Amino acid sequence: MLNSNLDHEKINTIERHIQDEQQSHPEATGTLTSLLYDLALAGKVIASQTSRGGLVEILGKTGETNIQGEEVMKLDELADRMIYRLNDHTGRLAVMASEEQEDILQVSPSFPTGKYVLLYDPLDGSSNIDYNVSIGTIFGVYNRKSESGPGTLEDCLQQGRQLVAAGYLVYGASTMLVYTSGMGVHGFTLDPIVGEFLLTHPNIRIPEKVKYYSVNQGYEHFWSEGIQRYTKYLQGAEPDKDGNYRKGLSMRYIGSMVADFHRNLLGGGIYYYPSDSKDPRYTTGKLRLSYEGAPLAFITEQAGGTSSNGYQNLLDLTPESLHQRTPLFIGNRSLVEKAEEFIKTYDG
Ligand code: AFP
């Protein structure tokens, strides 16, 4: 016989949680709820493939390069197509853009266009795929700016402040989906038996007490003086402009931004990828403003942290092109502000 208490217990699936949140918006039509649920579904399919990565013939490179000049992995392609195909016919989107594709992605002409715009990085950290290291998916949702018909490039080039929702999936020891629609940050863990995302991390706040800094320190010699000194400051080996030293932090760097970001969101810390002189392609940083920076900046801000390109909040930047790169500092407010201070003092 069922325990009668169970009748009163709320089982918070992701669908129910999003629905409950949207109910506080009387004007909500349920479209955003459905769109976020479509993304959760895409995440489940991608998770099922990534977890079988070593078993089926999907690992390794396709032999092609994407528009960033990077080698395309088969799992990238799969994730890219999966997200597009699960969203091209729903009538919820006006247009999409993927980090893996040069141009904007129109939805199928046989279906109506909708009011939202979806930007996504289908498989972030893909160079880690072959090594069974956590990877992730990042997405951001905007309202369309164009009135009707097919969405436009302008719809995709919006300031991060205009984000309606943003989230990421991390495919690690378990699969998690973390999202915000401007009402706090909530994390769900995929129950692989039931096949459903269940609320495990409600109202995530970045801890005040910081533990980690995450940066590819192998590039140290190519950084500006400000970034070099800031990193030493984080290690407890360099004073700030007032002559104060901080207690040294632990360094953690996975090389999958989603995984590094997720750890710092829960544990407290900063992730940064500054500009460097190592590679002429990345003089303004490696990471993309619209696919990686803005969505994670929105989540950070909703969790009590902040972000910067070294001078300005990432959410205040309006992209001029679809694949624009940016230097990026993201995490605890005190650490991000301190990075800006070092840059101002030493790099001008
Ligand atoms: P890949 O998708 O090419 O692995 O790049 C991942 C990424 O965009 C981000 O997720 C990492 O934090 C960062 O690049 C790692 O870059 P480095 O290898 O230069 O540290």
Boltz pocket constraint, residues with backbone or C-beta under 6 A from the ligand:
constraints:
  - pocket:
      binder: B
      contacts: [[A, 70], [A, 123], [A, 124], [A, 125], [A, 126], [A, 127], [A, 128], [A, 216], [A, 255], [A, 256], [A, 257], [A, 258], [A, 260], [A, 286], [A, 287]]
      max_distance: 6.0
